[in-house]
Amino acid sequence: MLLTIDIGNTNTVLGVFEGETLVDSWRIKTDARDTADELALTYRGLLGDLDVTGLAACSTVPAALGEVRGMLARYYPEVPTVVVEPGVRTGVPLLYDNPRELGADRIVNSLAAFTLYGGPAVVVDFGTSTNFDVVSARGEFLGGALAPGIEVSIDALAARAARLLKVEVARPRSVIGKSTVEAMQSGILYGSAGQIDGLVRRIVAELGGSATVVATGGLAPLVIEESETIQRHEPNLTLIGLRLVFARNQPAQPAQPAPPAHPARPTHPTHPAEVAPPAQPAPGRAGMETG
């Protein structure tokens, strides 16, 4: 089975594929202080008896990625591994001023969206930041937009305003909040939905007026119900993209040799018993012909 690992700033998502089917997935917190041994203990506890035959990973946290590399080298040394980074084949042309600035998750999401839905497409990824990734009709990564994520906005309000506390991200009774908590929830939820719709409409207009808009990320289910522009929801988009990248970077299978041709059966008998005796002339026939 293929183990896919998406290491984000806030959460890490693991998924196990059997062929093209996602068998199971888990979401755990990302802690850049975790060592390779601690990661192995956590991952193996989740995987149980599943047989891992391949690994694909991407990360937006360099320190965490270093420990993951150490874990893979020590605990999965014989397992084919692909870490999405510069030099890895993804099949996504990057029309970006400096491709090395791009987070690997944005490239992987673009590949998955184009493979599943075609192009042009806009991926809205609800993570620590809200990412808008734009894919052309030919599958090229065109760029996008980055905005503060929902949880980052809540943390900033709580940190900078003396009388505002962190609140649960939930739908309030109405847009017009009747308490400070409801007012914050309204501003966060409906403000995020309005921001998404506004940006998506501007992006789609630049693309010519048509694109498939795909949502992914942990907080997507809450916001997409209030959005007017999101058309598709694929919670495992990044994991699917990692599976696709892993497949692209496997060596081609050698062609199977053609089976040897069977020798042609002889058209004449070969066994002495099968050889017909020569025809004998009729008795007396030769004397009459020579007389």
Order of alpha helices (4+ residues) and beta strands (2+ residues): beta-beta-beta-alpha-beta-alpha-beta-alpha-beta-beta-beta-alpha-alpha-beta-alpha-beta-alpha-alpha
